[in-house]
C-alpha cells in the first residue's frame, strides 16, 4: 500500500502546483478469482488497486503523470509500485521542419513496436520528434529500481537467483525508432532495441571456468532489429506484419582443448529471429463483430539444454524476448522455439447492450526439436505441443462497474509433459473479475 500512499501525497501536492490547468485523477479497484489446474497455478484470489494522477501545466500535454498499483493475493502476496512517474514537456514547432517535440523524464512504460519483445517500466527518458510524415523516437530506461514482485524480466540464472530480492535485476534498455506512412494509410516502422545486463560480476561465473556450476550463470546482452508494417487491405480488413532479427551474446558450456576438464564456460553469439502477422476483419452490421487470425514464430535451437543459459554450441539460434507475453488463458509459453496460431472473434450478442463476448482457438508448435520456455515441457517431446480454446465475456453493468469472465482449456499432446505429471492431463482455468472505478 506504500505506493498508493505516495500517490495520495502527490495528489495533494499537485493541487498546489503553480500554473496547473486542471487536476485529473482516478482510482480503480479490481477483484478477481482464478481457479484451475495449471502446472504453475496463479493466486486464487486477488485484489488490485490502480491509481492515476495527471497535473497538466499547459494545454499541449505537458505536466506530471503518475500511475501506481497495489496488489494483494491469496496465498498471501502483497506488492505495490509505480508504473509511471514522470514529467512530460511538450513543444510546438520548436524548429522550422519540426512540428512537435515531447520529452518524458522519469519512469515510463517501455515497449517495442511488436508488443511482444518488451513491455516493462523503466526509469530514464523518452524523446519523440514529429516531422509530419516522419516520426522519430529515442529513449533509455533502467530496470533496477522496479519492484521485482511486479516485474516480468527473468533472462538468466542470476535473475532466477535474485527472485526474492526487493528490486528487479539491473539492466539498461535503449531504443531508437522511426515510422512513416506510405500510400495514405500504410504505416511502416523500423526500430533498434538493446538491453545491457548490469548484474554484478562478483555473482557471475568467470569466463573459461572449467567446472560446471548450474547454480550460477553469466550475463546476457541482446539486441533486436525490427521492421513492421500495418494498414488496410480492403475496407474493414486490416493487416499487421513484422520481422525481428535478434542478436547478442550468452554464456555457454563448450568443449575446450585447453581445459583440464575438456570443457569451459565461454561467451558465444546469438543470431535468432522472430516474426508475426495478423489479419483483423470488422463487420459492424453483424452484432459489431470482429474476426482475427494471427501467427507468431520464434526461432529455436535443437542443441540447447535449457531456455535459460543452456547454449552448448558455437552459435545460439534461440530467440529470447526481454519480457513475457500473454497468449492463452491457460498455456503461456515464452516466445522461444515456438509457432503460435490464433483464430478468434468477438461480438455484442444482445443488440443495444454493451456486453461483449469472444472465443478463440489457439495452437502451439515447436519451431524445431528442442527446449520450449514453459515449465514441465519435455525437451524431446512432439512438435505439436497442444491446442487451447478460450471463451471470454466483458459486461459494463454500470458506467463505473465492469464484470469479466474467462474460461479456457488446454489439451497437451501426449508426450509433451512427463507422463502422470500435472501438465500431462487436460488443463483448465476459470477467471472471474469485477472492476469498480471510483
Secondary structure, 3 states (H helix, E strand, C coil): CHHHHHHHHHHHHHHCCCCCCCEEEEEEEEEEEEEECCCCCCCCEEEEEEEEEEEECCCCCCEEEEEEEEEEEECCEEEEEEEEEEEEEEEEEEECCEEEEEEEEEEEEEECCCCCCCEEEEEEEEEEEECCCEEEEEEEEECCCCEHHHCCCCCCHHHHHCCCCCECCCEEEEEEEEEEEECCCEEEEEEEEEEEECCCHHHCCCCCCCCCCCCCCCCEEEEEEEEEEEEEEECCEEEEEEEEEEEEEEEEEEECCCCCCCEEEEEEEEEEEEEEEEEEEEECCCCCEEEEEEEEEECCCCCCCCCCCCCCCCEECCCCCCCCCCCCCCCCCCCCCEEEEEEEEEECCCCCCCCEEEEEEEEEECCCCCCCCCCCECCCCCCEEEEEEEEEEEEEEECCEEEEEEEEEEEECCCCECCCCHHHCCEEEEEEEEEEEC
